[in-house]
Amino acid sequence: MDSNCRKDSIALDKRVRDAGLRPTRQRIALAELLFAKGDRHLSAEELHEEALAAGVPISLATVYNALHQFTEAGLLRILAVEGARTYFDTNTSDHHHFYIEGENRIFDIEGGPVMVNNLPEPPEGMEIANVDVVVRLRPKRRL
């Protein structure tokens, strides 16, 4: 293991610990896959495939559990865009997304804020914490 890999592994261990999670071997392996390539949007199934391809022996159930633990700890943001399919976003800042129907591909909307007007009043004692906008795309239909 070269010194850069060792430093990255130590940084991930610290990041997981600082989020209040125990840095198990499987959590660290999944964190390496999640965070080593910059901001990403992944489903549990996609991460599971990546883990297996990288030689990480892990069950899909364990991947789901780890992703939900990372989300609860604030390391990931959950995106529900396609019925039962959930995506996990490594960028936890407030931002919005494009989703390409039929391709199951999601990516960030760049270029500033999205304006949402006429939001309903929240119930008594509640406040709006965040508004997630997912703009669905498809190829133009030719006439």
C-alpha positions as CSV (number, residue, x, y, z in Angstrom):
1,M,0.0,0.0,0.0
2,D,1.5,3.4,-1.0
3,S,1.5,6.4,1.3
4,N,-1.4,8.1,-0.5
5,C,-3.6,5.0,-0.1
6,R,-2.7,4.8,3.5
7,K,-3.5,8.5,4.1
8,D,-6.8,8.1,2.2
9,S,-7.7,5.1,4.4
10,I,-6.8,7.0,7.6
11,A,-8.9,10.0,6.4
12,L,-11.9,7.7,5.7
13,D,-11.5,6.0,9.0
14,K,-11.6,9.4,10.7
15,R,-14.5,10.6,8.6
16,V,-16.6,7.5,9.6
17,R,-15.6,7.9,13.3
18,D,-16.4,11.6,13.3
19,A,-19.9,10.7,11.9
20,G,-20.4,8.5,15.0
21,L,-20.0,5.2,13.3
22,R,-17.6,2.4,14.0
23,P,-15.1,2.1,11.1
24,T,-15.6,-1.6,10.3
25,R,-13.7,-3.2,7.5
26,Q,-16.9,-3.3,5.3
27,R,-17.9,0.3,6.1
28,I,-14.4,1.6,5.2
29,A,-14.4,-0.5,2.0
30,L,-17.8,1.0,1.0
31,A,-16.7,4.5,2.0
32,E,-13.6,4.1,-0.3
33,L,-15.9,3.2,-3.2
34,L,-18.4,5.9,-2.4
35,F,-16.1,8.9,-1.8
36,A,-12.9,8.2,-3.8
37,K,-14.4,9.4,-7.1
38,G,-15.9,12.8,-6.1
39,D,-19.6,13.5,-6.0
40,R,-21.7,10.5,-7.1
41,H,-25.3,9.3,-7.3
42,L,-25.5,5.5,-6.7
43,S,-28.2,2.9,-5.9
44,A,-27.4,0.2,-3.4
45,E,-27.4,-2.3,-6.3
46,E,-24.8,-0.3,-8.2
47,L,-22.6,0.0,-5.1
48,H,-22.9,-3.7,-4.4
49,E,-21.8,-4.5,-8.0
50,E,-18.8,-2.1,-7.6
51,A,-17.9,-3.8,-4.3
52,L,-18.0,-7.3,-5.7
53,A,-15.9,-6.1,-8.8
54,A,-13.4,-4.6,-6.4
55,G,-13.1,-7.9,-4.5
56,V,-15.1,-6.8,-1.4
57,P,-17.1,-9.8,-0.3
58,I,-20.3,-8.2,0.9
59,S,-24.1,-8.9,0.8
60,L,-26.6,-6.5,-0.8
61,A,-28.3,-6.3,2.6
62,T,-25.1,-5.2,4.3
63,V,-24.7,-2.5,1.5
64,Y,-28.2,-1.3,2.2
65,N,-27.6,-1.2,5.9
66,A,-24.3,0.7,5.5
67,L,-25.9,3.2,3.1
68,H,-28.7,4.0,5.5
69,Q,-26.3,4.3,8.4
70,F,-24.1,6.7,6.3
71,T,-27.3,8.7,5.5
72,E,-28.4,8.9,9.1
73,A,-24.9,10.0,10.1
74,G,-25.0,12.8,7.5
75,L,-22.4,11.4,5.1
76,L,-24.9,10.8,2.3
77,R,-28.2,12.3,1.1
78,I,-31.0,10.0,0.0
79,L,-32.8,10.7,-3.3
80,A,-36.1,8.9,-4.1
81,V,-36.7,9.4,-7.8
82,E,-38.0,6.2,-9.3
83,G,-40.7,4.3,-7.3
84,A,-38.9,1.7,-5.2
85,R,-35.4,2.7,-6.5
86,T,-33.5,5.0,-4.1
87,Y,-30.2,6.8,-5.0
88,F,-27.6,8.0,-2.5
89,D,-25.8,11.2,-3.2
90,T,-22.3,11.9,-1.8
91,N,-22.9,15.6,-2.1
92,T,-25.0,16.5,1.0
93,S,-25.3,20.2,0.2
94,D,-28.7,21.6,-0.8
95,H,-28.9,21.1,-4.6
96,H,-31.3,19.8,-7.2
97,H,-31.2,17.0,-9.8
98,F,-32.0,16.0,-13.4
99,Y,-33.1,12.4,-13.8
100,I,-33.1,10.8,-17.3
101,E,-36.1,8.4,-17.5
102,G,-35.3,5.0,-19.0
103,E,-31.6,5.3,-18.3
104,N,-31.9,5.5,-14.5
105,R,-29.2,8.3,-14.6
106,I,-29.2,11.2,-12.2
107,F,-27.0,14.3,-12.1
108,D,-26.8,17.6,-10.4
109,I,-28.5,20.7,-11.8
110,E,-25.6,23.2,-12.3
111,G,-25.9,27.0,-12.5
112,G,-27.5,28.4,-9.4
113,P,-30.6,28.0,-7.4
114,V,-33.9,26.6,-8.6
115,M,-36.9,28.8,-7.7
116,V,-39.9,27.1,-6.2
117,N,-42.9,29.5,-5.7
118,N,-46.1,29.1,-3.7
119,L,-45.0,26.5,-1.3
120,P,-47.7,25.5,1.2
121,E,-47.7,26.7,4.7
122,P,-46.2,24.0,7.0
123,P,-48.4,22.6,9.7
124,E,-48.4,24.3,13.2
125,G,-45.1,23.9,14.9
126,M,-43.2,22.8,11.8
127,E,-40.9,24.6,9.3
128,I,-39.7,23.6,5.8
129,A,-36.2,22.2,6.2
130,N,-35.5,21.6,2.5
131,V,-37.1,21.3,-0.9
132,D,-35.8,18.6,-3.3
133,V,-36.4,19.2,-7.0
134,V,-35.9,16.4,-9.4
135,V,-36.5,17.4,-13.1
136,R,-37.3,14.3,-15.2
137,L,-35.9,14.2,-18.7
138,R,-36.5,12.1,-21.7
139,P,-35.5,12.3,-25.4
140,K,-37.7,14.6,-27.5
141,R,-40.3,12.8,-29.5
142,R,-40.1,13.3,-33.2
143,L,-43.2,14.1,-35.1
